[in-house]
Amino acid sequence: MNPAISISIYLLAQLITILQARHLLKYSVVPGHSPAIRIACVVALLVYIPLALLPVGGAMLQDSRFKFAIQAAGNIWLGFYVYFSFFLLVCWLVLMTIRLFRGRESTPRVGGVMLAVCAAAGVVILCYGMIHAQRTIRTELDIPIEKDAGELKEMKMILIGDLHLSVNSHLKTIEKMVDMINEEDADVIVIAGDIFTSSYAGLRDPEKYAQVLRGLKSREGVYAVYGNHDVEETLFGGFPITPISQAFRTKEMEAFFKECGFTVLYDETVDLAGGAVQLVGRVDGEKAGDGTALRMSPQEVLSGVDTSKPVVVLQHEPVEFEALKKSGADLAVCGHTHAGQIFPGNLIVPFFNENAYGYKVLGGLDTVVTSGIGYYGPPMRVGTDSEVMILNLHFGEV
C-alpha cells in the first residue's frame, strides 16, 4: 500500500479515537467543559500524541539504532492501541445507544470511568500478552502416512516457524527454544519461514542469535524455507509499504542463515534417512526475495520426486494443498498464520485459510500449520501460544 495512504488511514483512526474519548468525557460526573477536565485532556493529549506517532517515526526514519528503538516502542504502543480503541468504541456505542433511547439528560454520567477502564484494560492485556509471548509451549502430533519407507517405520520431525527476529526479539526466548528442541532428540528439524521481520539491521547482535541457533541438533540437520518477511522492506504498523518489486533478500540475511547452519531449500528436494523420505522446500508464493512473486507450481517442484516414497513439503504459507496432493505429496508443513496471534485474530484467520492452525486433512493431504515462535507487529500473544511442534511421523499406516 502507498505509504501516504497507510499513514493517512492510521492518523484518521487516531483522530477518531481522540474524538470518541473527548465525547465520552461529556458524560462524566465532572462536566466535560470544566477546567479540571480541560486540563486533564491537555495532559492526556500531550502523552497520547507522541505515543501515537511512534509507528510513523519507526517507518519513515532512516535506519539507525534510534529508529529501531522507536520501532520497538511503536510496536508495543500498537499492542495497547488495538485493545484500548476496541474497548473505547464499545463503551462509546453503549453510551450513544442509551442516549438515543433515553435522551441526553438521562444518559449515565460514567464516561470518565469508562475511559479510565478502557485505558487500564489496554495496559493489562498488553502486559499479559507480552509476557505470554515469551512462554514457548510443546505441542505433539502423531501423523500416519500410508506410504512405506522401507525399514524406517517412524521419524520425529520438529516443526518451528515465524521466529520473526526483529527489534522486539529476546535472545533468552530463542535460547529456551533451542534447549527445548534439543531435549527431543529429533531426527530432523524444519523451519517454515519468516526467520526475520523484514529487516536484518533491526536485529540487535545478530551474531549472538546465529550462535544460539547453530546449537540446534538433529540427526538429519536443520532445513528451512524463506517466508514473505525474509526480505528487506519498510513496515508501517505491521503492514509492508514497500512494493514486491523492491523487496529483496540481502546478502546479510543469507549469510545469517548459513551461519546458523540452516540448509535453505529453494524449490529443492533433499533425501532424508538415506533416501527413505523426501523433503521438498518451496519458495514463498508472495515474495520470492528477488523482487518477484515467482515460484515453481506444485506439479513442477514435485516432478522429479520419487512419489512412491513418503514426500513431505515444507512451505511458508498454507496454500495449494489439493494441487500438492495430486502431485504426490503426503504431508505439508507450514507457518505464516501465527494462529491469529492476538484475539480476535484467532477467530478471524480460519475464514481466510483452509488450515489456520494445527492438523487437518485437506484434499486428501495431511497438513500441519504451526502458530510459530515469534510475533509480528505487537510483541504479544493473546489467545494463542508460541510453540515448538513435535511431529511423530508413522510410515506404512493408514
C-alpha positions in Angstrom: 0.0 0.0 0.0 1.2 3.5 -0.7 2.9 5.0 2.4 0.9 8.2 2.3 -2.3 6.3 2.2 -1.3 3.9 5.0 -0.2 6.8 7.3 -3.3 8.8 6.5 -5.6 5.9 7.4 -3.7 5.4 10.7 -3.8 9.1 11.6 -7.5 9.2 10.8 -8.0 6.2 13.2 -6.1 8.1 15.9 -8.3 11.2 15.4 -11.4 9.2 15.6 -10.2 7.6 18.9 -9.4 11.0 20.4 -12.8 12.4 19.4 -14.5 9.3 20.9 -12.6 9.8 24.2 -13.5 13.5 24.2 -17.1 12.7 23.6 -17.2 10.2 26.4 -15.9 12.9 28.8 -19.1 14.9 28.2 -20.9 12.2 30.1 -18.8 12.4 33.3 -19.6 13.2 36.8 -17.4 16.3 36.3 -18.7 18.2 33.2 -16.6 17.9 30.1 -16.2 21.7 29.9 -15.0 22.1 33.4 -11.4 23.4 34.0 -10.3 20.2 35.6 -11.4 18.1 32.6 -9.9 20.5 30.2 -6.5 20.4 32.0 -6.7 16.5 32.1 -7.5 16.4 28.3 -4.5 18.6 27.5 -2.2 16.5 29.6 -3.6 13.3 28.1 -3.1 14.6 24.6 0.5 15.6 25.3 1.1 12.0 26.3 -1.1 10.3 23.7 0.0 12.1 20.5 3.8 11.3 20.8 3.0 7.7 21.6 0.6 7.5 18.6 3.3 8.9 16.3 5.9 6.3 17.3 4.8 3.9 14.4 5.1 6.7 11.9 8.7 7.5 13.0 9.6 3.8 13.1 8.5 3.5 9.4 9.8 6.8 8.0 13.2 7.4 9.7 16.5 6.3 8.2 18.0 3.1 9.6 19.7 3.7 12.9 19.7 2.5 16.5 17.3 5.4 17.3 14.9 4.4 14.5 14.9 0.7 15.7 14.2 1.9 19.3 11.3 4.0 18.1 10.1 1.0 16.0 10.2 -1.3 19.1 8.3 1.2 21.2 5.8 1.7 18.4 5.0 -2.0 18.2 4.3 -2.0 21.9 2.1 1.0 21.5 0.1 -0.7 18.8 -0.5 -3.6 21.1 -2.0 -1.2 23.6 -3.9 0.7 21.0 -5.6 -2.3 19.5 -7.4 -3.1 22.8 -7.8 0.4 24.1 -9.5 1.6 20.9 -11.7 -1.6 20.8 -13.0 -1.1 24.3 -13.4 2.6 23.8 -15.5 2.0 20.7 -17.7 -0.5 22.6 -18.2 1.9 25.5 -18.9 4.9 23.2 -21.5 2.8 21.3 -23.2 1.7 24.5 -23.5 5.3 25.8 -24.7 6.6 22.4 -27.3 3.8 22.3 -28.5 4.7 25.8 -28.6 8.4 24.8 -30.6 7.6 21.7 -33.4 5.8 23.6 -33.3 7.7 26.9 -32.2 11.2 25.9 -29.0 13.1 26.7 -30.0 14.3 30.1 -30.8 10.8 31.4 -27.6 9.2 30.0 -25.5 7.8 32.8 -22.6 10.0 33.8 -20.0 7.3 33.6 -18.0 8.4 30.5 -14.9 9.3 32.5 -14.9 6.0 34.4 -15.4 4.1 31.1 -12.4 5.9 29.6 -10.2 5.0 32.6 -11.3 1.4 32.4 -10.5 1.2 28.7 -7.0 2.5 29.2 -6.4 0.2 32.2 -7.7 -2.8 30.2 -5.4 -1.9 27.3 -2.4 -1.8 29.7 -3.3 -5.1 31.5 -3.8 -7.0 28.2 -0.6 -5.6 26.7 1.4 -6.7 29.8 -0.2 -10.2 29.8 0.3 -10.6 26.0 4.0 -9.5 26.1 4.8 -12.0 29.0 2.8 -14.8 27.4 4.5 -14.4 24.1 7.8 -15.4 25.7 6.5 -18.7 27.0 7.0 -21.3 24.4 4.9 -24.5 24.8 5.5 -28.0 23.4 2.8 -29.4 21.1 2.9 -33.1 19.9 1.1 -34.7 17.0 1.1 -38.3 15.7 0.7 -38.4 11.9 0.1 -41.7 10.0 1.5 -41.8 6.4 0.3 -44.7 4.4 3.4 -45.0 2.1 6.1 -47.4 3.0 9.6 -46.0 3.9 11.5 -49.3 3.8 13.0 -50.2 7.2 12.1 -46.8 8.5 8.9 -47.0 10.5 8.8 -43.6 12.1 10.5 -40.2 12.2 10.5 -37.5 14.7 10.3 -34.1 12.9 10.4 -30.8 14.8 8.5 -28.0 13.1 9.1 -24.4 14.1 8.4 -21.2 12.1 7.9 -17.5 12.2 10.7 -16.6 14.6 10.3 -13.1 13.3 13.7 -11.9 14.7 13.3 -8.2 15.0 13.6 -5.1 17.2 11.3 -6.7 19.8 13.1 -10.1 19.9 14.6 -11.6 23.1 17.7 -13.8 22.9 16.7 -15.7 26.0 13.5 -16.9 24.4 15.4 -18.3 21.4 17.9 -20.0 23.8 15.0 -21.7 25.7 13.5 -22.8 22.3 16.8 -24.4 21.3 17.1 -26.2 24.6 13.5 -27.4 24.3 14.1 -28.8 20.8 17.4 -30.4 21.7 15.8 -32.3 24.5 13.6 -34.1 21.9 16.5 -35.9 20.2 14.8 -35.3 16.9 15.5 -36.9 13.5 15.1 -33.7 11.6 14.2 -30.0 12.3 12.3 -27.9 9.7 11.7 -24.2 9.8 8.7 -22.8 7.9 10.0 -19.4 7.1 9.8 -15.8 8.4 13.0 -16.0 10.4 13.3 -12.2 10.1 10.7 -9.4 10.2 11.5 -7.5 7.0 14.9 -6.2 8.3 18.3 -7.5 9.1 19.7 -4.3 10.6 16.8 -4.1 13.1 18.0 -7.2 15.0 20.5 -6.3 17.7 23.5 -8.6 17.9 22.6 -10.9 15.1 25.8 -12.9 15.6 24.6 -13.9 19.1 21.3 -15.2 17.6 23.2 -17.1 14.9 25.4 -18.7 17.6 22.4 -19.8 19.6 20.5 -21.1 16.6 23.6 -23.0 15.4 23.2 -25.1 18.5 20.0 -26.8 17.1 20.7 -30.5 16.9 19.1 -33.4 15.0 20.3 -36.5 13.1 19.4 -35.2 9.7 20.1 -31.5 10.2 18.1 -28.3 10.1 16.2 -27.4 6.9 14.4 -24.1 6.3 12.5 -22.1 3.7 12.1 -18.4 3.3 8.9 -16.6 4.3 7.3 -13.4 3.0 9.2 -11.4 5.6 12.6 -12.7 4.9 13.3 -9.7 2.8 14.2 -6.1 3.4 11.2 -3.8 3.3 9.6 -1.0 5.2 6.8 -1.8 7.6 4.2 0.6 8.9 2.0 -0.7 11.7 3.0 -4.2 10.7 2.0 -3.7 7.1 4.6 -3.6 4.3 4.6 -0.4 2.3 7.5 -1.5 0.0 6.4 -2.8 -3.4 7.2 -6.5 -4.0 9.4 -5.4 -6.9 11.7 -3.7 -4.3 11.5 -6.4 -1.6 14.9 -8.1 -1.8 16.6 -10.6 0.4 20.0 -9.2 1.4 23.4 -10.9 1.5 23.5 -10.3 5.2 20.3 -12.4 5.7 21.6 -15.2 3.5 24.9 -15.2 5.4 23.0 -15.3 8.7 21.2 -18.5 7.6 24.5 -20.1 6.7 26.0 -19.0 10.0 23.0 -20.7 11.8 23.8 -23.9 10.0 20.4 -24.0 8.1 20.1 -25.7 4.8 17.7 -23.4 2.9 15.6 -25.2 0.3 14.7 -23.0 -2.7 12.2 -25.1 -4.7 14.5 -28.0 -3.9 14.3 -31.6 -2.7 16.6 -33.5 -0.3 16.7 -37.1 0.8 16.2 -37.9 4.5 17.1 -41.1 6.3 19.2 -42.4 3.4 16.5 -41.6 0.8 13.6 -43.3 2.7 11.8 -39.9 2.9 11.9 -36.9 0.6 11.7 -33.4 1.9 10.7 -30.7 -0.6 11.2 -27.0 0.3 9.2 -24.3 -1.6 9.9 -20.7 -2.4 7.5 -18.3 -0.8 4.5 -17.6 -3.0 4.2 -13.9 -2.0 7.8 -12.7 -2.0 10.4 -14.8 -3.6 13.1 -12.4 -2.4 14.3 -11.4 -5.8 11.7 -8.7 -6.5 9.2 -11.2 -7.9 6.4 -13.5 -6.6 7.5 -16.4 -8.8 8.0 -20.0 -7.7 7.5 -23.4 -9.2 4.0 -24.8 -9.2 3.3 -28.0 -7.1 3.5 -30.0 -10.3 6.9 -28.5 -11.3 8.5 -28.8 -7.9 7.4 -32.4 -7.4 8.0 -33.5 -11.0 11.4 -35.1 -10.2 10.4 -36.5 -6.8 10.0 -40.3 -6.3 6.4 -40.2 -5.1 6.5 -43.9 -4.3 8.3 -42.8 -1.1 6.9 -40.5 1.6 7.0 -36.9 0.5 6.9 -34.0 3.0 6.5 -30.5 1.6 7.9 -27.6 3.7 6.4 -24.2 2.7 5.7 -20.9 4.5 2.1 -20.2 3.6 -0.6 -22.9 4.0 -1.9 -23.0 0.4 -2.3 -25.2 -2.7 -3.0 -28.3 -0.7 -5.1 -30.1 -3.3 -2.5 -29.5 -6.0 0.2 -30.8 -3.8 -1.7 -34.0 -3.1 -2.4 -34.5 -6.8 1.3 -34.1 -7.5 2.3 -36.8 -5.0 2.8 -35.1 -1.6 1.8 -36.8 1.6 2.3 -34.1 4.2 2.6 -30.3 4.0 4.0 -28.4 7.0 3.6 -24.6 7.1 3.6 -21.5 9.2 2.6 -17.9 8.4 -0.7 -17.6 10.2 0.6 -17.3 13.8 -2.8 -18.9 14.6 -4.1 -15.3 14.7 -1.5 -14.2 17.3 -3.8 -11.9 19.3 -7.5 -12.2 20.0 -9.8 -11.8 18.0 -7.3 -12.7 15.2 -7.5 -16.3 16.2 -11.2 -16.2 15.4 -10.7 -14.4 12.1 -7.8 -16.3 10.4 -9.8 -19.5 9.9 -12.0 -17.6 7.4 -9.0 -16.9 5.2 -7.1 -20.2 5.5 -8.1 -23.7 4.8 -5.9 -24.7 7.7 -5.2 -21.7 10.0 -3.6 -23.8 12.7 -2.9 -27.4 13.8 -3.5 -30.7 11.9 -6.1 -31.2 9.2 -6.6 -33.5 6.2 -7.5 -31.3 3.2 -8.0 -32.7 -0.3 -6.6 -36.0 1.0 -3.4 -34.3 2.1 -2.2 -34.3 5.7 -1.5 -30.6 6.6 0.1 -29.1 9.7 0.3 -25.4 10.5 2.3 -24.1 13.4 1.5 -21.0 15.4 5.2 -20.1 15.3 7.7 -18.9 17.9 7.7 -15.1 17.4 5.2 -12.3 16.7 4.5 -9.8 14.0 3.9 -6.2 14.9 2.8 -6.0 18.6 5.2 -8.3 20.6 2.4 -10.1 22.3 0.1 -13.2 22.1 -3.4 -13.2 23.4 -5.5 -16.4 22.8 -2.6 -18.2 21.1 0.7 -19.7 22.1 4.3 -19.7 20.9 5.1 -23.3 20.2 7.5 -26.0 19.2 5.7 -28.7 17.3 6.8 -32.3 17.6 5.5 -34.4 14.6 5.8 -38.1 15.0 5.5 -39.5 11.5 4.5 -43.2 11.3 5.1 -44.8 7.9 3.1 -47.6 6.3 0.0 -46.7 8.3 -3.5 -45.7 7.2 
